[in-house]
Amino acid sequence: MSASKTGLTGDEVKAARAAFSLTADGMAAVVGLSDGAAWRKWERNGVKGPGAVLLSSLIDSPAVRRHFGLSVKAG
């Protein structure tokens, strides 16, 4: 997953949340959104800019995941 193309689709955002086995509220807290409703909006509409960069970094970088205390679900 890479945000270099201008952003992430809603499906990519949803897949990222599934990879971390978090609720919408949990992912919202990780990326600094106000609540799960804001995260679900990303899942519907996708995300561009800094949000896409952060989310891509969480998926792509073990160091970033460690910083945030996250791990990717196996399988």
C-alpha positions as CSV (number, residue, x, y, z in Angstrom):
1,M,0.0,0.0,0.0
2,S,1.5,3.4,-1.0
3,A,0.1,6.9,-0.7
4,S,2.4,8.1,-3.4
5,K,-0.4,8.0,-6.0
6,T,-2.3,10.9,-4.3
7,G,-4.2,9.0,-1.7
8,L,-5.8,5.8,-0.6
9,T,-9.2,4.4,-1.6
10,G,-11.9,3.6,0.9
11,D,-11.2,-0.1,0.4
12,E,-7.5,0.4,1.2
13,V,-8.5,2.3,4.3
14,K,-10.8,-0.4,5.4
15,A,-8.2,-3.1,4.7
16,A,-5.7,-1.2,6.9
17,R,-8.1,-1.2,9.8
18,A,-8.7,-4.9,9.3
19,A,-4.9,-5.6,9.3
20,F,-4.6,-4.0,12.7
21,S,-7.8,-5.7,14.1
22,L,-9.0,-2.4,15.5
23,T,-12.5,-0.8,15.6
24,A,-13.2,2.4,13.7
25,D,-12.8,4.3,17.1
26,G,-9.5,2.6,17.7
27,M,-8.1,3.5,14.3
28,A,-9.4,7.1,14.7
29,A,-7.5,7.4,17.9
30,V,-4.3,6.1,16.3
31,V,-4.4,8.6,13.5
32,G,-5.7,11.6,15.4
33,L,-9.3,11.7,14.1
34,S,-12.1,12.9,16.4
35,D,-14.0,9.6,16.4
36,G,-15.0,6.4,14.6
37,A,-17.5,8.3,12.4
38,A,-14.6,10.3,11.0
39,W,-12.7,7.1,10.3
40,R,-15.7,5.5,8.6
41,K,-15.9,8.6,6.3
42,W,-12.4,7.7,5.2
43,E,-13.5,4.2,4.6
44,R,-16.4,5.4,2.4
45,N,-14.5,8.2,0.6
46,G,-10.8,7.4,0.8
47,V,-8.2,9.8,2.1
48,K,-5.5,12.0,0.6
49,G,-2.7,14.1,2.0
50,P,-1.1,13.6,5.4
51,G,-3.7,11.0,6.4
52,A,-2.9,8.8,3.5
53,V,0.9,9.2,4.2
54,L,0.4,8.3,7.8
55,L,-1.8,5.3,7.1
56,S,0.5,4.0,4.4
57,S,3.5,4.4,6.8
58,L,1.7,2.4,9.4
59,I,1.1,-0.5,6.9
60,D,4.6,-0.3,5.2
61,S,7.0,0.4,8.1
62,P,7.7,-1.8,11.1
63,A,9.4,1.1,12.8
64,V,6.3,3.3,12.4
65,R,4.1,0.5,13.7
66,R,6.4,0.1,16.8
67,H,6.2,3.8,17.4
68,F,2.4,3.6,17.6
69,G,2.4,0.3,19.4
70,L,0.7,-1.6,16.6
71,S,1.2,-4.9,14.9
72,V,-0.2,-6.4,11.7
73,K,-2.6,-9.3,12.1
74,A,-1.1,-12.5,10.9
75,G,-2.7,-14.2,8.0
